[in-house]
Amino acid sequence: NMTAPKKYVKINGVMKLNPEFKKWREAQLGGKPASTVITVEALPIVSSMEDYKQLNEAVVVYAEPEIPLAESTNATIEMMQEPEISINAGMTADTMVDELGSIMNKYEVPMGLMNKLMMLSEFQVLEFMIDDSGSMSVGKPQSRWEEAQGRLKEIIEVLAYVPFNQVEVIFLNRRNRISLQRQGRDPKSFITDAYRKIDAVFSKPPLGTTPVLESLQDSFTRNQEINIARWFF
């Protein structure tokens, strides 16, 4: 089998499905046409290449010129189609753009933020500091503790589709620490394992005070030599 051409290329300044990839894909399918998704729903946010394709099809109908992507987004799409990049995210070069686009579509994240997500690989550690104080037990119908658990899992789901080095989840009071690494796994396998670890720690109810300053100071002191990104919730 010949190497797959890049799925998306710039044609007249606009990022589009590569005709050579379409031919290659049809050859892989034994001559069957490569399937495409067609929808007539409105596109509130352009999150994927499929959204972008539909947007340009719509403007062409009104005799308007096709809308080019930002150069930073074009560069990111080109980068994601490099095998060494996609392998680091547990995917193949011809699927990464669409798989990441699908998860961004799920959470209505504009595809212009793809480059920001890809930049997370520049950090050695992505640290999430979670408030597990007693006050997190309040809230109806969902407690703040349950909300934090849900938000953390959503963030991890998105991270599963981009390259990263290491994720650390720490808490203000409990000594439990969740360490997550790709270890060559595809996104779905990584997510399954990550959710299992998160659910296990969150099964213990929140308890204690809210030593935010002390916890941040400890993190800064321990990680002075590490390039680290931090989130707190």
Sine and cosine of phi, psi and omega as CSV:
sin_phi,cos_phi,sin_psi,cos_psi,sin_omega,cos_omega
0.00,0.00,0.73,-0.69,0.04,-1.00
-0.95,0.30,0.41,-0.91,0.02,-1.00
-0.91,0.42,0.66,-0.75,-0.02,-1.00
-0.92,0.38,0.73,-0.69,0.12,-0.99
-0.92,0.38,0.30,-0.95,0.07,-1.00
-0.87,0.50,0.68,-0.73,-0.07,-1.00
-0.94,0.35,-0.59,0.81,-0.03,-1.00
-0.85,-0.53,0.72,-0.69,0.03,-1.00
-0.66,-0.75,0.34,-0.94,0.05,-1.00
-0.99,0.12,0.80,-0.60,0.05,-1.00
-0.84,-0.55,0.90,-0.43,-0.07,-1.00
0.81,0.58,0.63,0.77,0.06,-1.00
0.99,0.14,0.03,1.00,-0.02,-1.00
-0.87,-0.50,0.77,-0.64,0.02,-1.00
-0.94,0.34,0.84,-0.54,-0.06,-1.00
-0.63,-0.77,0.18,-0.98,0.12,-0.99
-0.89,0.45,0.79,-0.62,-0.02,-1.00
-0.94,0.33,0.87,-0.50,0.02,-1.00
-0.83,0.55,-0.56,0.83,0.01,-1.00
-0.93,0.36,-0.58,0.82,0.06,-1.00
-0.92,0.40,-0.65,0.76,0.00,-1.00
-0.87,0.50,-0.69,0.72,0.04,-1.00
-0.89,0.46,-0.69,0.72,-0.01,-1.00
-0.88,0.47,-0.69,0.73,-0.02,-1.00
-0.90,0.43,-0.67,0.75,0.02,-1.00
-0.90,0.43,-0.58,0.81,0.06,-1.00
-0.90,0.43,-0.61,0.79,0.03,-1.00
-0.91,0.41,-0.49,0.87,-0.02,-1.00
-1.00,-0.01,0.18,0.98,0.03,-1.00
0.96,0.28,0.52,0.86,0.05,-1.00
1.00,-0.07,-0.09,1.00,0.02,-1.00
-0.96,0.28,0.59,-0.81,0.01,-1.00
-0.88,0.48,0.65,-0.76,0.08,-1.00
-0.93,0.37,0.77,-0.64,-0.08,-1.00
-0.96,0.27,0.50,-0.87,0.09,-1.00
-0.74,-0.67,0.44,-0.90,0.00,-1.00
-1.00,-0.09,0.77,-0.63,0.00,-1.00
-0.87,-0.49,0.75,-0.66,0.03,-1.00
-0.59,-0.81,0.50,-0.87,0.01,-1.00
-0.95,-0.32,0.16,0.99,0.00,-1.00
-0.95,0.32,0.46,-0.89,0.05,-1.00
-0.91,0.41,0.46,-0.89,-0.02,-1.00
-0.92,-0.40,1.00,0.03,-0.03,-1.00
-0.91,0.41,-0.57,0.82,0.00,-1.00
-0.69,-0.73,0.72,-0.69,0.04,-1.00
-1.00,0.05,0.97,-0.26,-0.10,-1.00
-0.94,-0.33,-0.28,0.96,-0.11,-0.99
-0.59,-0.81,0.16,-0.99,0.04,-1.00
-0.91,0.42,-0.50,0.87,0.05,-1.00
-0.92,0.40,-0.68,0.73,0.08,-1.00
-0.86,0.51,-0.70,0.71,-0.05,-1.00
-0.90,0.44,-0.65,0.76,0.04,-1.00
-0.88,0.47,-0.70,0.71,0.00,-1.00
-0.91,0.41,-0.60,0.80,0.04,-1.00
-0.87,0.50,-0.74,0.67,-0.02,-1.00
-0.94,0.34,-0.53,0.85,0.09,-1.00
-0.90,0.44,-0.59,0.81,0.00,-1.00
-0.94,0.35,-0.68,0.74,-0.04,-1.00
-0.95,0.33,-0.52,0.85,0.02,-1.00
-0.90,0.43,-0.57,0.82,0.02,-1.00
-0.85,0.53,-0.55,0.83,-0.01,-1.00
-0.99,-0.12,0.36,0.93,0.07,-1.00
0.87,0.50,0.48,0.88,0.06,-1.00
-0.99,-0.13,0.47,-0.88,0.02,-1.00
-0.93,0.36,0.51,-0.86,0.03,-1.00
-0.89,0.46,0.53,-0.85,-0.08,-1.00
-1.00,-0.09,0.89,-0.46,0.02,-1.00
-0.97,0.24,0.47,-0.89,0.11,-0.99
-0.97,0.24,0.34,-0.94,0.11,-0.99
-0.88,0.47,0.54,-0.84,-0.03,-1.00
-0.86,0.50,-0.57,0.82,0.02,-1.00
-0.90,0.43,-0.59,0.81,0.03,-1.00
-0.95,0.32,-0.66,0.75,0.06,-1.00
-0.85,0.53,-0.70,0.71,-0.02,-1.00
-0.90,0.44,-0.61,0.79,0.00,-1.00
-0.92,0.38,-0.66,0.75,0.03,-1.00
-0.90,0.44,-0.66,0.75,0.07,-1.00
-0.87,0.50,-0.71,0.71,-0.04,-1.00
-0.90,0.44,-0.67,0.75,-0.04,-1.00
-0.92,0.39,-0.28,0.96,0.02,-1.00
-1.00,-0.02,0.09,1.00,0.10,-0.99
-1.00,0.07,0.77,-0.63,-0.08,-1.00
-0.80,0.59,-0.65,0.76,-0.05,-1.00
-0.92,0.40,-0.45,0.89,0.03,-1.00
-0.98,0.22,-0.76,0.66,-0.05,-1.00
-0.91,0.42,-0.58,0.82,0.02,-1.00
-0.89,0.46,-0.62,0.79,0.02,-1.00
-0.92,0.40,-0.26,0.97,0.06,-1.00
-0.96,-0.29,0.16,0.99,0.06,-1.00
0.96,0.27,0.40,0.91,-0.01,-1.00
-0.73,-0.68,0.03,-1.00,0.06,-1.00
-0.98,-0.19,0.32,-0.95,-0.08,-1.00
-0.87,0.49,-0.50,0.86,-0.06,-1.00
-1.00,-0.03,-0.01,1.00,0.00,-1.00
-0.89,-0.46,-0.32,0.95,-0.15,-0.99
-0.88,0.48,-0.71,0.71,-0.03,-1.00
-0.85,0.52,-0.71,0.71,-0.06,-1.00
-0.96,0.26,-0.59,0.80,0.01,-1.00
-0.92,0.38,-0.68,0.73,0.07,-1.00
-0.91,0.42,-0.65,0.76,0.04,-1.00
-0.86,0.51,-0.60,0.80,0.00,-1.00
-0.91,0.42,-0.68,0.74,-0.01,-1.00
-0.96,0.30,-0.54,0.84,0.07,-1.00
-0.93,0.37,-0.58,0.81,0.05,-1.00
-0.90,0.43,-0.63,0.78,0.00,-1.00
-0.85,0.52,-0.65,0.76,-0.04,-1.00
-0.97,-0.22,0.20,0.98,0.04,-1.00
0.81,0.59,0.74,0.67,0.06,-1.00
-1.00,-0.09,0.83,-0.56,0.00,-1.00
-0.86,0.51,0.66,-0.75,-0.06,-1.00
-0.92,0.39,-0.24,0.97,0.08,-1.00
-0.91,0.42,-0.25,0.97,0.02,-1.00
-1.00,-0.01,0.04,1.00,0.03,-1.00
-0.82,0.57,-0.68,0.73,-0.05,-1.00
-0.91,0.42,-0.54,0.84,0.04,-1.00
-0.92,0.40,-0.66,0.75,0.03,-1.00
-0.91,0.43,-0.64,0.77,-0.01,-1.00
-0.91,0.40,-0.45,0.89,-0.01,-1.00
-0.94,0.33,-0.25,0.97,-0.01,-1.00
-0.90,0.44,-0.36,0.93,0.02,-1.00
-0.94,0.35,-0.22,0.97,0.02,-1.00
-0.97,0.25,-0.27,0.96,0.02,-1.00
-1.00,-0.04,0.63,-0.78,0.04,-1.00
-0.95,0.31,-0.56,0.83,-0.03,-1.00
-0.65,-0.76,0.65,-0.76,0.18,-0.98
-0.95,-0.32,0.93,-0.37,-0.11,-0.99
-0.95,-0.30,0.78,-0.62,0.05,-1.00
-0.91,-0.40,0.89,-0.45,0.00,-1.00
-0.98,-0.19,0.87,-0.50,-0.11,-0.99
-0.95,-0.31,0.74,-0.67,0.09,-1.00
-0.97,0.25,0.92,-0.38,0.03,-1.00
-0.91,-0.40,0.46,0.89,0.02,-1.00
-0.95,0.30,0.26,-0.97,-0.05,-1.00
-0.85,0.53,-0.47,0.88,-0.03,-1.00
-0.92,0.40,-0.29,0.96,-0.01,-1.00
-0.95,0.30,-0.16,0.99,-0.01,-1.00
-0.99,0.15,-0.18,0.98,-0.03,-1.00
-0.99,0.12,0.31,-0.95,0.03,-1.00
0.88,-0.48,0.68,-0.73,0.05,-1.00
-0.67,-0.74,0.56,-0.83,-0.03,1.00
-0.97,0.24,-0.16,0.99,-0.01,-1.00
-0.89,-0.46,0.75,-0.66,0.01,-1.00
-0.96,0.28,0.31,-0.95,0.04,-1.00
-0.88,0.47,-0.53,0.85,0.04,-1.00
-0.90,0.43,-0.71,0.71,0.03,-1.00
-0.92,0.39,-0.60,0.80,0.04,-1.00
-0.90,0.43,-0.67,0.74,0.03,-1.00
-0.89,0.46,-0.65,0.76,0.03,-1.00
-0.89,0.46,-0.71,0.71,0.00,-1.00
-0.90,0.43,-0.68,0.74,-0.01,-1.00
-0.91,0.41,-0.65,0.76,0.02,-1.00
-0.88,0.48,-0.67,0.74,-0.02,-1.00
-0.92,0.38,-0.58,0.82,0.06,-1.00
-0.91,0.42,-0.68,0.73,0.02,-1.00
-0.90,0.44,-0.68,0.73,0.01,-1.00
-0.89,0.46,-0.59,0.81,0.02,-1.00
-0.89,0.47,-0.66,0.75,0.04,-1.00
-0.93,0.38,-0.70,0.71,-0.01,-1.00
-0.88,0.48,-0.46,0.89,-0.02,-1.00
-0.87,0.48,-0.34,0.94,-0.07,-1.00
-0.97,-0.24,0.18,0.98,0.07,-1.00
-0.73,-0.68,0.41,-0.91,0.05,-1.00
-0.92,0.38,0.66,-0.75,0.12,-0.99
-0.47,-0.88,0.28,-0.96,-0.03,-1.00
-1.00,-0.07,-0.81,0.59,-0.03,-1.00
-0.37,-0.93,0.61,-0.79,0.08,-1.00
-0.90,-0.43,0.74,-0.67,0.06,-1.00
-0.83,-0.56,0.79,-0.61,0.07,-1.00
-0.93,-0.38,0.89,-0.46,-0.01,-1.00
-0.84,-0.54,0.23,-0.97,-0.09,-1.00
-0.78,-0.62,0.35,-0.94,-0.03,-1.00
-0.94,0.34,-0.56,0.83,-0.11,-0.99
-0.90,-0.43,-0.81,0.58,-0.08,-1.00
-0.95,0.31,0.45,-0.89,-0.02,-1.00
-0.99,0.11,-0.17,0.98,0.01,-1.00
-0.83,0.56,0.66,-0.75,0.07,-1.00
-0.70,-0.71,0.76,-0.65,0.04,-1.00
-0.98,-0.21,0.87,-0.49,0.03,-1.00
-0.94,-0.34,0.81,-0.59,-0.04,-1.00
-0.82,-0.58,0.75,-0.66,0.08,-1.00
-0.70,-0.71,0.41,-0.91,-0.05,-1.00
-0.91,0.42,-0.77,0.63,0.00,-1.00
0.80,0.60,0.62,0.78,0.09,-1.00
0.96,0.27,0.12,0.99,-0.06,-1.00
-1.00,0.08,0.46,-0.89,0.09,-1.00
-0.96,0.27,0.28,-0.96,-0.08,-1.00
-0.80,0.60,-0.71,0.70,-0.07,-1.00
-0.91,0.41,-0.64,0.77,0.03,-1.00
-0.92,0.40,-0.66,0.75,0.02,-1.00
-0.89,0.46,-0.70,0.71,-0.02,-1.00
-0.88,0.48,-0.69,0.72,0.00,-1.00
-0.84,0.54,-0.73,0.68,0.00,-1.00
-0.93,0.38,-0.68,0.74,-0.01,-1.00
-0.89,0.46,-0.71,0.70,0.00,-1.00
-0.88,0.47,-0.63,0.78,0.01,-1.00
-0.87,0.49,-0.70,0.72,0.01,-1.00
-0.93,0.38,-0.66,0.75,0.00,-1.00
-0.90,0.43,-0.73,0.68,-0.02,-1.00
-0.88,0.47,-0.59,0.81,-0.01,-1.00
-0.90,0.44,-0.69,0.73,-0.02,-1.00
-0.95,0.30,-0.64,0.77,-0.03,-1.00
-0.97,0.25,-0.16,0.99,0.03,-1.00
-0.93,0.38,-0.38,0.92,0.08,-1.00
-1.00,0.08,0.83,-0.56,-0.07,-1.00
-0.90,0.44,0.40,-0.92,0.00,-1.00
-0.94,0.35,0.55,-0.84,-0.03,-1.00
-0.32,-0.95,0.66,-0.75,0.08,-1.00
0.87,-0.49,-0.18,-0.98,-0.04,-1.00
-1.00,-0.03,-0.23,-0.97,-0.05,-1.00
-0.81,-0.59,0.95,0.31,-0.04,-1.00
-0.99,0.14,0.90,0.43,-0.09,-1.00
-0.90,0.43,-0.78,0.63,-0.05,-1.00
-0.85,0.52,-0.73,0.68,-0.02,-1.00
-0.88,0.48,-0.66,0.75,-0.02,-1.00
-0.92,0.39,-0.66,0.75,0.03,-1.00
-0.91,0.41,-0.68,0.73,0.02,-1.00
-0.88,0.47,-0.64,0.77,0.02,-1.00
-0.90,0.44,-0.66,0.75,0.01,-1.00
-0.90,0.43,-0.68,0.73,0.02,-1.00
-0.90,0.43,-0.63,0.78,-0.03,-1.00
-0.93,0.36,-0.70,0.72,-0.05,-1.00
-0.94,0.33,-0.43,0.90,-0.16,-0.99
-0.88,-0.48,0.59,0.80,-0.05,-1.00
-0.90,0.45,-0.51,0.86,-0.06,-1.00
-1.00,-0.10,0.09,1.00,-0.09,-1.00
-0.93,-0.37,0.69,-0.73,0.11,-0.99
-0.99,0.16,0.96,-0.27,-0.18,-0.98
-0.76,-0.66,0.64,-0.77,0.10,-1.00
-0.95,-0.30,0.67,-0.74,-0.09,-1.00
-0.83,-0.56,0.58,-0.81,0.14,-0.99
-0.74,-0.67,0.56,-0.83,0.03,-1.00
-0.77,-0.63,0.78,-0.63,0.14,-0.99
-0.32,-0.95,0.00,0.00,0.00,0.00
